[in-house]
Amino acid sequence: MKRILDTVHGYIMVGDEFINHIIDTPFFQRLRRIEQTSIRSVYPSARHDRFIHSLGVYHIGSLIIEHLKNEAKANEYWGETETTMMVLYNSYLAACLLHDIAHAPFSHTFEHYYGKKSDLASELDKSINNKWFSKDLAIAREKDEPNFHEYMSAYVAFTQFHDGLRDRMNLDPEFIARMITGIYYSEHKDSHQIHNCFISLLHGRVIDADRLDYACRDVWASGYSTSSIDLRRLISALHIMRNSDGDYVVCFESNSLNEIEGVLNVKDFQVKYVINHHVVCYEQWLLKMAAETMALKYYPREDNNGAIALGNILNVNSIIDHITIPGTNFVIKNISDDDIIFLMKQNDDNYYYNQWYSRQYTHSALWKSKDEFYHFFKNVEKNKTLKHNKFEEEVKRVLTESFGLNSESIIILEAIFKPRVQMNSLYLVVANDIVRYTDIYRDKKDINEDIHFYYVFVPKVPLIKRSDWVNYRTKMIEVLKPVMVDLYGKPK
């Protein structure tokens, strides 16, 4: 047993088998150099990484298991045996450690370069080679799940850790892959109900070990103030019980709603004010453009497509093996943030990298938040998606005609505000009955559609006073008001 001191959770106790077969490997140690978030341009102290986050998820997972052990015994292991439950418990802990094992550099910014989801799904499907998994994977894909890094992490966990997990730790590699990706047992649902509960405890739609750790850790590392979360109280209110349909589900005592709301409020705050902050969006766009520009220097034959070029660097080989950059002696192994920065530094004429690295931004946002946008354009209904296939075309047309700007100099970035959670998946224990949250709080609609929003960045002009910029921006807003009426309707 190893004791690891964490600034968020205190001491984390990790069993030797997890140290030897998972943590002390090149794949897991790589996570020390993968940023947890993409927000350091606004919150410089957010220097935490996927390594300590994964240990934190393991710690919360161990607290959940210790809480559930007595309950499992009292309920005759929910139809399982003590032996099968031990395999389940330890498989869950392994999945907690491995859930981000193949995460892309720079948080979520680069994971789309791993390739098409269909290709990632095919590789995972072939590696597991189980017809029941294939059917359940097809069901998940219909919902556009899992995410890019989850596919890749499940693939790396299954292919690179398989023998250690199965032969030396006596765990279930397929079940671990399911927990990482959130692929539930549907074909054999009745015989795997407890397995599905543990899948939801790592990859849930409301509360899970992953969400609980980053909700606590991101707040601590970044320094912003929002709701506090009493982890111990929340976990003590967690149960696995049968619902009215006779299915085992994860549920929470109704007196823990305050803690649940705390978790959801943290997530809401992060999405609205942190992840989709206008500076974060601009800085991450610069980073992607800088990396694509770098990749085209080494892979110029990719039809001038920076995304395809960067995909030659960000792939499974650069994670589990190595790649050699063409025309150089650079070998990239267990790719991390450092490797991307190193490669970008080799090109002095990388305009986007120089701007990103120096933070000498060349553009300013016309509005800095959704609140400002709705203040300027009162005809647009609040909290509705702004997704419109003519937004960019019309905005650029009016700004170029009215102010003589070059259309290519206007940058329009899309921010996506994801819904809180699927509230109809939250079960509560009320007077010993298991009920859905949405059955009690009918006014809490279960809205799961992404809300799309746009930021418009225009070139900075050499103005002397701040008031000059305010006046310049005001004129731009005025000429855009008729555009917003055309796109989204007349003022109410």
Disulfide bonds with the S-S distance in Angstrom:
none
